[in-house]
Every structure is written in structure tokens, then in C-alpha cells.
Amino acid sequence: MEKNRLPRLKVFNEKGHPNNCRYIVTEKGEPFFYLSDTAWELFHRLTRNEVEEYFKDRSDKGFTVIQAVVLPELNMNEPNAEGYIPIYNNDPTQPNEDYFNFVDWVGDKAEEYGLYIGMLPTWGDKVNKKWGIGPEIFTPENAKIYGEFLGKRYKNKPIIWILGGDRPIESERHLEIWRAMAEGLKKGDEGEHLITYHPMGPYSSSQWLHNELWLDFNMIQSSHGERYFPNYKMIEHDYNLIPVKPCFDGEPRYEDHPVGFKLENGRFNDYDVRQAAYWALFAGAFGHTYGCNNIWQMYDPGKYTPVAYARISWKESLQLPGAFQMKHVKSLILSRPVLLRIPDQTILCSEPGETAEHIQCSRSFDGSYAFVYIPLPKSVTINLDKISGNKVRAWWYDPRIGKADLIGEFKKDKERTFTPPSGDNETDWILVLDDAGKDFLPPGEIKR
């Protein structure tokens, strides 16, 4: 496969623009849609052939980022699939060159498939064990050395740094360690890459780090505790913080994960996955992360003990419907001017609802289009004054298959009620409203 260099990423920064500092763009200023898959154990459990199989699948499905951990959660001192441990003597200043040669190869292969690596230098238990395996191995001194080592090594690679790793910051020492690691990364890569922080759930990096200069954007973990968890409230909170920073849900409910970690509650399915994505994006998130319980741990029934009731192999799980449907999320967002999009619940004249019924709205700040996510097939009344122009073109977008059906084109009244196509209690829809004068392509279709 021919290798193409992926562009450097940066926070959108256009003085005077209403969405200044709310999005990620390429070095050329083009919108970057962060659509990630959670593959925490990628460096630890996959062979080279398996890595390539996995990357091909995720690239084909439209993913742009893969989130993976260098010092893994599931027993750091167990050799990876290539036979190497990452560091010697539990000392992050003693990296195993053979292990990092494999990480190098994975990064190069990701770039060939058009994928960035959302790289966690370590799982959080190596700083704050709290639960899990650990051990706590980091100090501010060795964290800076390790960060600089990684920064230099991957300076010219398509990397997004993700500090943390499912742990809170509970002491000044924890904060000093993460600050030192961030300082090392920036010194090593000369500020080439963006940095965020992966918190435990349900929390946001903003709780501890929003005013840290090294934190380029906020990540929430809405987690796996309950169906209909209102991640849109967490996004709304971070969206409105000052100084403004981009925000997104970096670990929502995983497909095929037991709800609340209890089998008697059932498992999250593709409906839950879609709902989390559209709620977060329409509340102001710049991107989104998909996750699957069997894939994050790269579960192989012949090799590994299941975690959190994993039940089918990671390879089989690649074909679960929620992962396919993330492509439709991305296509919808990119089919309209991305950098104009803002959250706006005042589009609704009817009540937005709570829990499973919550309706979430987004529109362009110039009024050229609007998206309304309707999680249950119930009628909604819309304030069409929020749409520019004299005529409105309306569509139903099916998030299961990525198909748009034209409702019609009509003169703009102040209010209009729309009733989704019929369906059961897990049939969600997106109402798309366009200024007819803009003559956009059907939702989900992107100009080439």
C-alpha cells in the first residue's frame, strides 16, 4: 500500500469566528472529523497480521483515529503478541527497543490506512492504581523523561496524545506527574501534536485540567453505567467553559457491554451506540469515539480470560452493526458545512424530553441547515425561523442505513410539526432542515 503522509492537526483558531477553538482542523484548515475506535490493547495483544486486518476494517468503515495504550492495562509485564514487554524493571526510563519497534511499525501501518493513533503513553493505573493491576511506577521525574522519549520518537507521526487512562486525579502528586509527562511530550515533539486526557467515567478532563495550557481539548467518559445516560449534559457543560476548548465523548457506552457491568441489565446495542453519538455531537462535540466490549480488550476466546463478560472474539465483533453505523454519523456531519455547526435547543417548540425521549438539536450559526435527533418516533414541532431563506427543504435521515428521504420543500412558516416514519422504541431518526436556496446534496452525500 502506498504511504501518504497524514496532515498535522490543530485546534481551529480563526479570530472572530463564532466557533473559534471548538473544532479540530488539519494544517490546511480543513475540518477533521475525529471518529475513533477504542482499541486499548492493540499494542499488547495483536500480531502484525492482525493489526493490518483490524486497520483495514476500521479504515473501510470510515474511522479516522484509533485509541490505544503503550503501557497497557491488562498486565504490562506479560509479553505482547510479538513476545516483548514494553519496559524493563517497571521503569519507564528503560524502554524495550524491540517493543517500541513494534509500536513504530503499528504507527506507520496506521498512516498507510489513513488512521491517526490516539496514543495513551500509559494506562492510568501506573499513576493512580485505585483498582486494577498497576503497579504505580511514575514520578514527576521519570514521567518527564518518558514523555520526552515518546515525543521525540513520534514527532513526525500521526499521533494525538491522550494522557490519563481511566483514572481520576486525586492528589497534587498525580497532577504533577501528568504535567511532567505533558511537558516531556511537548519538549520531545516540539508541540507538533495535540494533547488531551482520558478520565474515569462519568467525568471530564475539565474537572481537573481545563485551565492547563497543555490541554488542547477536553475528553469526557460518559461510561457504561446506564442506558440513556445524558452525555449531552456533560458536553454542554464543557462546551460553555471559558477559555473555550473543543470537547467530545472519548468513551461512551460500548456495544455488547453489559449495562452497568451486570448481565441481568442486558447489553448495550447499536441503538445505544447511535444515541450516544448523536446526542454528544448535536450538543457541541467536535467528534466521537465508538467502543465495543470485545474489541477494546482484543478478546480471543482461545487465548484470554474475558473482561466485563466479553463473549465473542474481536474479529467477529468487527461486524457488529454499531460500528457500521458510525460511518453514517460521519457522512451526515460532513455533508453540511462542519465549522458552522453549533448546538441550539431553541429550534424546538415542543419539549426536548428526558431520558430515552430526549431530543437534541444542532444547526449552522448562519441558519443554512439544522439537525434534530429524535430517539423515539414521536412528533416534534420546530421553529423554522431558525432556518435562513424563504423556503425550507426537509429530509428524514435513517441512522441505521445512512439513507435520506425527502419530506418536501415548502414556504417557511414560523412553526411546523414533523412526524417520523413509524418504528419501535429503538427506532431513531434525524430530521434535517435545509435552506432550500443553498441547494445542498441529500444528507449523508459528500461532494468529492
Secondary structure, DSSP 8 states (H G I E B T S, - for coil): --------EEE---TT-TTTTSSEEETTS-B---EEEE-TTHHHH--HHHHHHHHHHHHHTT--EEEEEEE-SS-TTS--TTS--SBSTT-TTSB-HHHHHHHHHHHHHHHHTT-EEEEEEE-GGGT--SSSS------HHHHHHHHHHHHHHTTTS-EEEEEE-S----SHHHHHHHHHHHHHHHHHHTT-S-EEEE--TTEETHHHHTT-TT--SEEEE--SS-TT--HHHHHHHHHT-SS---EEESS---BT-BGGG-GGG-B--HHHHHHHHHHHHHTT-S-EEE-BHHHHTT--TTT---STT--S-HHHHTT-HHHHHHHHHHHHHHTS-GGGEEE-GGGBSS---SGGG--EEEEETTSSEEEEEESSS--EEEEGGGS-SSEEEEEEEETTTTEEEEEEEEE--SEEEE------TT--EEEEEEEGGG----TT----
